[in-house]
Amino acid sequence: MAGLYINQHLFFLLEEGQVLVWNYLKHEQFLLNSAYFTELLHISETGTFNDSSIMEELRNAELITETPPEKTPWGWDIISKIFHKGTQDIYATNGATSPEEVAQRYLDESTKLAATQPPPLFLEKPGKRIILPTPDTRQLDKVSLISALKNRKTSRNFDGRPITLEELSTMLYTSFGLIHGLEWEELTALNYKTIGYRKASPASGALHAEEAYIIAYQVTGLEQGIYHYRPQDHQLTLLSKGNYEAEIIQANYHQHHSKGLACGIYLTCRCDKLWWKYKHSRSLKAALLDIGHASQTFLLTATALQLKTWITAAFQDSIVSQLLQVDGTIESAFLFIGAGHGTNQPLPEAFLHL
C-alpha cells in the first residue's frame, strides 16, 4: 500500500470526551473515540497504520487518503480558509429541479419555519427616547445618482463642523429606516405571511439583521453620546451620554484621521435573526454583504447631502461591544462609518508630513 495522508480539509474539536472531526469541504462530521484519533495521529506522523480495520474505516470516511495533498496557494490563515471553503456548495436540492418542485420545496421549508419562534423583528433598548425630525429628502431629489456615485470618496480630513439633526434624521431614515413602510403590499395582497420588511438596501431573507448605533460628536440639537436607531418608529434611544471621540479613535486602532467627524455609526449584525432562518455558516457571508449594501446606501446619501465620509472595519471588537452594550456574539459590530464636513483628502495629515 502506498503512503497514507490525512485529508487536508479537516478540523478537529474536543467535545465531551470525544473528538469531533469535520470534513469542511464535504460538510460531513464524525465523532472519534481515542483509538481512532490515535490512529489518525500515527498516520499523520508516519504515513503508515497500526490497526488495519480502523484504517479502512477512516479511509471509507475519506478522513485519510493515499493521494498527497495539493499545495493550493492561500494568503490568509487557516481559519479564513476553513470559512472560505467550508461555506461553498452547501445547499442540497433533494432532487428538486423543475420550477414546480423547487416552489414546493420552498413552501415546505417555509411551513416548517413558520412553526418556530422567530427572534424579535426590532430591538427594544432601555433609555431615553429622542424623536427625530421628519426626514427632509428634498436635497436628495436635486442630486443625480451619477453625481452621488462620482462624488462619494473616502475622506480622511474632517474639520469638526456640526451637522444638523435634520440631516442625521434624513440619513438614518433613507439608509436604515422603513422607507417602504411596514407593509409588503405585493405579498399581503396575495395573503402571504411575511417575516421581514424592506429598506433601501437588499438583505438576506428581508430580515435586515443590521442595527445602527450612532456616535454623536457634533450634531446640532442632539447631546453628545451613543444612541441606538429605532427604524420601527424613527427614533433614537440614548444609551450613554458623553464625548466618546477619543475612545472611539482608540477602539478603531488609533485611526486619528477620524478626529473632527460630526457623527459615527457602528453597524452591527444580529446573527440570531439570520441563523433562525439560515442554519448554515454560509449565511455569515451574506451577513457581510448585507452590511456592505446598507453602508453604501448611507455613504451615497451623506454624499448627496454634501458631507464627507469615511469607513473602516478595523476596530477592537471587544471594546466596541462594551461601548454599544452588545454581547459581541449574538450581536456584533461589523463596520464603522463616519460622516461630517471636511475635504476629500484621502491621506491623513500625519502621512503628508512624512
C-alpha positions as CSV (number, residue, x, y, z in Angstrom):
1,M,0.0,0.0,0.0
2,A,1.2,3.5,-0.8
3,G,1.8,6.0,1.9
4,L,-1.3,7.4,3.7
5,Y,-2.1,11.1,4.2
6,I,-4.6,13.0,6.3
7,N,-7.4,14.7,4.4
8,Q,-6.3,18.3,4.2
9,H,-9.8,19.6,4.6
10,L,-10.3,18.5,8.3
11,F,-10.5,20.3,11.5
12,F,-10.9,18.8,15.0
13,L,-12.8,19.8,18.1
14,L,-12.7,18.1,21.5
15,E,-16.3,17.5,22.6
16,E,-17.5,15.6,25.7
17,G,-14.5,13.2,25.8
18,Q,-14.6,12.6,22.1
19,V,-13.0,14.2,19.1
20,L,-15.3,15.8,16.6
21,V,-13.7,15.8,13.1
22,W,-15.3,18.0,10.4
23,N,-14.6,17.5,6.7
24,Y,-15.4,21.1,5.9
25,L,-15.1,20.6,2.1
26,K,-17.8,17.9,2.1
27,H,-19.8,19.2,5.1
28,E,-19.5,15.8,7.0
29,Q,-18.9,15.3,10.7
30,F,-17.7,12.3,12.7
31,L,-17.2,11.6,16.4
32,L,-14.0,9.7,17.0
33,N,-13.0,7.8,20.2
34,S,-9.4,7.8,21.4
35,A,-8.4,4.7,19.4
36,Y,-9.5,6.3,16.1
37,F,-7.9,9.6,16.9
38,T,-4.7,7.9,17.9
39,E,-4.7,6.0,14.6
40,L,-5.0,9.3,12.8
41,L,-2.1,10.8,14.7
42,H,0.0,7.8,13.8
43,I,-0.9,8.0,10.2
44,S,-0.1,11.7,10.2
45,E,3.3,11.1,11.7
46,T,4.4,8.1,9.8
47,G,2.2,7.6,6.8
48,T,1.5,4.0,7.9
49,F,-1.2,2.4,10.0
50,N,-1.3,0.2,13.2
51,D,-4.8,-1.1,13.0
52,S,-6.0,-2.2,9.6
53,S,-9.7,-2.3,10.5
54,I,-9.7,1.3,11.9
55,M,-7.6,2.4,8.9
56,E,-10.2,1.1,6.5
57,E,-13.0,2.9,8.3
58,L,-11.0,6.1,8.2
59,R,-10.4,5.7,4.5
60,N,-14.0,4.9,3.8
61,A,-15.0,8.1,5.6
62,E,-12.4,9.9,3.5
63,L,-10.5,11.1,6.6
64,I,-7.4,9.6,5.1
65,T,-6.2,9.2,1.5
66,E,-3.4,7.7,-0.5
67,T,-3.2,10.9,-2.6
68,P,-0.7,13.6,-1.4
69,P,-2.4,16.9,-0.5
70,E,-2.4,19.5,-3.2
71,K,-0.4,22.7,-2.4
72,T,-3.1,25.3,-3.2
73,P,-1.9,28.9,-2.7
74,W,-3.7,30.7,0.2
75,G,-2.6,34.1,1.5
76,W,-4.6,34.2,4.8
77,D,-4.6,32.0,7.9
78,I,-6.2,28.5,8.2
79,I,-9.4,29.9,9.9
80,S,-10.2,32.0,6.9
81,K,-9.6,29.0,4.6
82,I,-11.9,26.8,6.6
83,F,-14.6,29.5,6.4
84,H,-14.0,30.2,2.7
85,K,-14.0,26.5,1.6
86,G,-16.4,25.3,4.3
87,T,-19.2,27.6,3.1
88,Q,-19.1,26.5,-0.6
89,D,-21.5,24.1,-2.3
90,I,-23.7,23.6,0.8
91,Y,-27.3,23.5,-0.5
92,A,-28.9,20.2,-1.0
93,T,-31.7,20.3,-3.6
94,N,-33.2,16.9,-2.5
95,G,-33.8,16.2,-6.2
96,A,-35.9,19.3,-6.8
97,T,-35.1,20.7,-10.2
98,S,-38.3,21.8,-12.0
99,P,-40.0,25.1,-11.2
100,E,-42.9,23.3,-9.5
101,E,-40.6,21.0,-7.4
102,V,-38.4,24.0,-6.3
103,A,-41.5,26.0,-5.4
104,Q,-42.9,23.1,-3.4
105,R,-39.6,22.6,-1.6
106,Y,-39.5,26.3,-0.7
107,L,-43.1,26.1,0.6
108,D,-42.4,23.0,2.7
109,E,-39.4,24.7,4.3
110,S,-41.3,27.9,4.9
111,T,-44.1,26.0,6.5
112,K,-41.7,24.3,9.0
113,L,-40.1,27.7,9.7
114,A,-43.4,29.3,10.3
115,A,-44.0,26.9,13.2
116,T,-40.9,28.1,15.0
117,Q,-40.5,31.2,17.1
118,P,-38.6,34.0,15.3
119,P,-36.3,36.4,17.1
120,P,-37.8,39.9,17.7
121,L,-38.1,41.9,14.5
122,F,-37.0,45.1,16.2
123,L,-34.8,45.7,19.3
124,E,-36.1,47.5,22.3
125,K,-33.4,49.2,24.3
126,P,-33.8,50.8,27.7
127,G,-33.1,54.5,27.7
128,K,-34.4,58.0,27.0
129,R,-36.2,58.2,23.6
130,I,-35.4,61.0,21.1
131,I,-38.0,61.7,18.4
132,L,-36.1,62.5,15.2
133,P,-37.3,65.3,12.9
134,T,-39.2,64.4,9.8
135,P,-36.7,63.4,7.1
136,D,-36.2,66.0,4.5
137,T,-35.4,64.4,1.2
138,R,-35.7,67.5,-1.0
139,Q,-32.0,67.9,-1.2
140,L,-31.7,64.3,-2.4
141,D,-34.2,65.0,-5.2
142,K,-31.8,67.6,-6.5
143,V,-28.8,65.3,-6.8
144,S,-28.5,62.7,-9.6
145,L,-27.4,59.2,-8.9
146,I,-24.3,59.5,-11.1
147,S,-23.3,62.7,-9.2
148,A,-23.5,61.0,-5.9
149,L,-21.6,58.0,-7.2
150,K,-18.8,60.2,-8.6
151,N,-18.6,62.4,-5.6
152,R,-18.5,59.7,-3.0
153,K,-14.9,59.5,-1.9
154,T,-13.1,58.3,1.2
155,S,-12.1,61.3,3.2
156,R,-9.5,61.4,6.0
157,N,-9.8,65.0,6.8
158,F,-12.7,66.4,8.9
159,D,-12.9,69.9,10.4
160,G,-15.3,69.4,13.4
161,R,-18.2,71.4,12.0
162,P,-21.6,70.1,13.1
163,I,-24.3,68.6,11.0
164,T,-28.0,69.2,11.8
165,L,-30.3,66.8,13.5
166,E,-32.4,67.0,10.4
167,E,-29.5,65.8,8.2
168,L,-28.9,62.9,10.6
169,S,-32.6,62.1,10.5
170,T,-32.6,62.0,6.8
171,M,-29.5,59.8,6.5
172,L,-30.8,57.3,9.1
173,Y,-34.3,57.1,7.5
174,T,-33.1,56.7,3.9
175,S,-30.3,54.2,4.8
176,F,-31.8,52.1,7.7
177,G,-35.4,53.3,8.0
178,L,-38.7,51.8,6.8
179,I,-39.0,53.9,3.6
180,H,-41.5,51.4,2.2
181,G,-43.4,51.2,5.5
182,L,-44.0,48.0,7.4
183,E,-46.4,46.5,4.9
184,W,-45.2,44.4,2.0
185,E,-48.1,45.3,-0.3
186,E,-47.2,42.9,-3.1
187,L,-47.2,40.0,-0.7
188,T,-50.0,40.9,1.7
189,A,-52.3,41.4,-1.3
190,L,-51.8,37.7,-2.1
191,N,-52.4,36.8,1.6
192,Y,-48.8,35.7,2.1
193,K,-47.4,35.8,5.6
194,T,-44.3,38.0,5.8
195,I,-41.5,37.7,8.3
196,G,-39.3,40.6,7.1
197,Y,-39.6,44.1,5.7
198,R,-37.9,46.2,3.1
199,K,-35.4,49.0,3.3
200,A,-33.5,50.9,0.7
201,S,-30.8,48.2,0.6
202,P,-31.3,44.5,-0.1
203,A,-30.9,42.0,2.8
204,S,-30.9,38.2,3.2
205,G,-34.4,36.9,3.5
206,A,-35.6,40.5,4.0
207,L,-34.6,40.1,7.7
208,H,-32.4,43.1,7.9
209,A,-30.1,41.9,10.6
210,E,-28.2,45.2,10.7
211,E,-28.6,47.6,13.6
212,A,-27.2,51.2,13.6
213,Y,-25.6,52.7,16.6
214,I,-24.9,56.4,16.3
215,I,-21.9,58.2,18.0
216,A,-23.0,61.8,18.1
217,Y,-20.0,64.1,18.3
218,Q,-21.2,67.4,16.7
219,V,-24.9,67.2,15.8
220,T,-26.9,70.4,16.4
221,G,-29.8,69.6,18.7
222,L,-28.5,66.3,19.9
223,E,-26.5,65.7,23.1
224,Q,-23.1,64.0,22.6
225,G,-23.3,60.3,23.3
226,I,-24.1,56.9,21.9
227,Y,-27.5,56.1,20.5
228,H,-29.4,53.2,19.0
229,Y,-31.6,53.8,16.0
230,R,-35.1,52.5,16.1
231,P,-36.4,52.0,12.5
232,Q,-39.8,50.9,13.7
233,D,-40.7,54.5,14.8
234,H,-37.7,56.5,13.5
235,Q,-36.4,57.4,17.0
236,L,-33.2,57.2,18.9
237,T,-32.6,55.6,22.2
238,L,-29.9,57.2,24.3
239,L,-27.5,54.5,25.6
240,S,-24.9,56.7,27.2
241,K,-24.0,60.5,27.3
242,G,-20.6,61.9,26.7
243,N,-17.9,62.8,24.2
244,Y,-16.6,59.5,23.0
245,E,-14.4,60.8,20.3
246,A,-11.1,59.8,22.0
247,E,-12.4,56.4,23.0
248,I,-13.7,55.6,19.5
249,I,-10.4,56.6,17.9
250,Q,-8.6,54.3,20.3
251,A,-11.1,51.5,19.7
252,N,-10.7,52.0,16.0
253,Y,-7.0,51.2,16.3
254,H,-5.9,54.8,16.7
255,Q,-7.1,56.0,13.3
256,H,-6.7,59.6,14.3
257,H,-7.8,61.0,11.0
258,S,-11.4,60.4,12.1
259,K,-11.0,63.3,14.6
260,G,-13.4,66.0,13.6
261,L,-16.3,63.8,12.5
262,A,-19.8,65.1,13.1
263,C,-21.1,61.6,13.8
264,G,-20.0,58.0,13.5
265,I,-22.1,54.9,13.1
266,Y,-21.3,51.3,14.0
267,L,-23.3,48.8,12.0
268,T,-23.8,45.6,13.9
269,C,-25.3,42.3,12.8
270,R,-27.9,40.4,14.8
271,C,-26.7,36.9,13.9
272,D,-29.7,35.4,15.7
273,K,-32.0,36.8,13.0
274,L,-30.1,35.0,10.3
275,W,-29.4,31.7,12.0
276,W,-33.1,31.4,12.8
277,K,-33.8,31.1,9.0
278,Y,-30.5,30.1,7.6
279,K,-28.8,27.3,9.6
280,H,-25.5,27.1,7.7
281,S,-22.4,29.3,8.2
282,R,-22.7,30.4,4.6
283,S,-25.3,32.9,5.9
284,L,-22.4,34.7,7.6
285,K,-21.1,35.6,4.1
286,A,-24.5,37.0,3.3
287,A,-24.5,39.0,6.5
288,L,-21.2,40.7,5.5
289,L,-22.7,41.6,2.1
290,D,-25.9,42.9,3.8
291,I,-23.8,45.3,5.9
292,G,-21.9,46.4,2.8
293,H,-25.1,47.2,1.0
294,A,-26.5,49.2,3.9
295,S,-23.3,51.1,4.3
296,Q,-23.1,52.1,0.7
297,T,-26.6,53.5,0.9
298,F,-25.6,55.6,3.8
299,L,-22.4,56.8,2.1
300,L,-24.3,57.9,-1.1
301,T,-27.0,59.6,1.0
302,A,-24.4,61.5,3.0
303,T,-22.6,62.5,-0.2
304,A,-25.8,63.8,-1.7
305,L,-26.1,66.0,1.4
306,Q,-22.7,67.3,0.6
307,L,-21.0,65.6,3.5
308,K,-17.7,63.8,3.6
309,T,-17.5,60.1,4.6
310,W,-15.0,57.5,5.9
311,I,-15.5,53.8,6.6
312,T,-13.5,51.1,8.3
313,A,-13.8,47.5,9.5
314,A,-10.6,47.9,11.7
315,F,-11.6,48.1,15.4
316,Q,-11.2,46.2,18.6
317,D,-14.4,44.2,18.7
318,S,-14.4,43.6,22.5
319,I,-14.1,47.3,23.3
320,V,-16.7,48.3,20.7
321,S,-19.1,45.7,22.1
322,Q,-18.8,47.3,25.6
323,L,-19.4,50.7,24.2
324,L,-22.5,49.6,22.3
325,Q,-23.7,47.4,25.1
326,V,-23.9,44.3,22.9
327,D,-22.7,40.8,23.7
328,G,-20.3,40.5,20.7
329,T,-21.6,37.1,19.7
330,I,-25.3,37.1,19.1
331,E,-24.9,40.8,18.1
332,S,-21.6,42.1,17.0
333,A,-20.2,45.2,15.2
334,F,-19.1,44.6,11.6
335,L,-18.4,48.2,10.3
336,F,-17.8,51.8,11.3
337,I,-18.9,54.7,9.1
338,G,-18.1,58.4,9.8
339,A,-19.7,61.5,8.3
340,G,-19.0,65.2,8.6
341,H,-17.6,68.2,7.0
342,G,-14.0,68.4,5.6
343,T,-12.1,67.9,2.4
344,N,-11.7,65.0,0.0
345,Q,-8.2,64.4,1.2
346,P,-7.7,60.6,1.2
347,L,-4.5,60.7,3.1
348,P,-4.2,61.6,6.8
349,E,-2.4,64.8,7.7
350,A,0.3,62.8,9.5
351,F,1.0,60.9,6.3
352,L,1.6,64.1,4.4
353,H,4.3,65.2,6.7
354,L,6.4,62.0,6.4
